[in-house]
Amino acid sequence: MSPYSLAVKQEAVRKTLRRESGRTIAQMADELNVPYHSLRKWLQDFRVSEPTAPQPPEKRATDYSAEQRLQAVLDTHAMMPEARSAWCREHGLFEHQLAQWKAQLLTPAEPASNAGEVRRLKDEVKQLERQLNRRDKALAEAAALLVLQKKYQALWEGEDK
């Protein structure tokens, strides 16, 4: 005799069949505090006894490619909310998934940066800045020496007379 009543089993099966995309049967079993194998058995029994019962969608939202997501957003863009809801039910999606896909499509893609490459470029920038500072100091020193040389020559030219 099972420690679970028929009502508990039916409710667990109902919640599992209506679970959000991406959630596994094991996650649902943990959430419902039911052993995994018991829940799997209940699902199998339910599907055998109710062949017309709602089956989970063949394709999950995570299975859609980028092109299919774009097409879904384009197809549903101009629809009224009721029609969009019906379209989502037919395709096994939720409206929030369409909104999320639209936001992802409108957000510009950031280039993937390689941390090693970034570090190398920063080191190269520091090295070039050091070289530039050294050259600036050398140029300033050369300019100062030229000024002193001109002053020295001007001083000694005046004494020769």
N, C-alpha and C positions, 0 to 999 in steps of 0.2 A: 504494500500500500504506500503510495506516494505521500510525502508530508505536505504536498502542495495541493490546494483545492483546484477544482476545474476553473473557477473564476480567476484565480491567480495565474494559472497557465494561459488562459485566453488573453488576459491583459498583457502578460509578458510577450506573447506572440504578436499581439496587435502593436505594441510599442516597438518591437524589433522590426516588424515589417514597415513601419512608418519612420524608421530612424533616419537621421540626417545623413547626407552623403559623406563618405569617408569614415564612418563609424563601423567598427567590426562587430560581429556577434559576440566576441569575447569582451569587448568594451561594454556592450549592452548587458551582458551577463553580470559583469562587475557592478554596473550601475543598479541593476535590479536585485543584486545580492542573491543570485541564483547560480548554481553550478553550470559551467559552460556546456558540458555534454548533455545536461538535462534540457537546456534551452534549445540546443540543436535538435534533440529528439522531438521536442514539442513542435518545433518548426516543421520537421519532416512529417510528423503525424498530421499536422494541420494542412499541409500542402496535399497530402494524400486524400484526406477527408474532404477538402474543399478545393477541387481543381480549378474552380472559377474565382478563387480568392485573389485579391490583388497581389501580384508578384512584384518583387523589387524591380526597379527599372533595369533594363538590360545594360544601359549606359549611364554611368555616374557623371556628375559634373566634372570630376577630375579627369575623366577619360576624354574630354573634348580637346581637340587640338586648337592651336591659336587661330587657324583659319575658320574652324567651326565656331569658335567663340565669337569671332568677328561677325560671322554670318548670322549667328543668333542675335547679337546686339543689333545688327542692321535690320533683321526681320521684325524685331519687336519694338524698335525705336518709335515708330509713329503710331503704335497700337494704343487703344484706350486701356485703362487699367484692367477692366474685366476681360477683354480679349487677351491681354498679356498674361493674365492669370491662367486662362484656359490653355493658352499656348504652352505655358510652363508645365501645367499638369500633363499635357500630352507628351511632352518631351522629358518628363521626370526631373525638372529643375525647379528651383525656387527663384522668386523675383529678386531676392537680395543677391543671388549669385549673378544674375544678369547685371545688376547695378555694380557689383564688384568687378565684373569683367569690363564693363564700360569705363570705370575709373582706371583700371589697369591699361586699357587701350589709349586713354586720353593722357596718361602720365608718360612723359618722355622716358625712354629707357636710359638708365645710367650705365656708362661703360664700365665693364668689370675691370677693376684695377688690381694689378699684381703688387702685393706689398713689397716684394723684393725689388721690383722695378722702381717703385716710388722711393724707396730708401736709397737706391743707387743714384737716382736723379737728384735727390736732396743733397747727397754727399758731393755730387758733381757741382751743384750750384754753390755750395759752401767753398769748395776748392777754387772755383772761378772768382768768387767774391774776394777770397784771400789774395789771389793773383792780382786782381784789380786794385785792391788796397795797397799792395806792395808797389805796383807801378805808379799809382798816384803819389805815394810818398817819394819814390825815386824821382819822379818828374818835378815835384815841389823842391826837392833838394837840388836838382840840377838848375832849376830856375833861380834859386837862392844863390848858388855858386856863380852863376852868370851875372847876377846883380852885383855881388861882391867884387867880382873880377872887373866889372866896368867901373865901380867906385875906386878900386885900387889903382887902375890905370889912370883915372881922372885925377887922383891925388898925386901920383908920381909925375904926370905930365906937367903939372903946375910947378914943381920944384926944379925941373930942368931949365927953366928960363932964366 
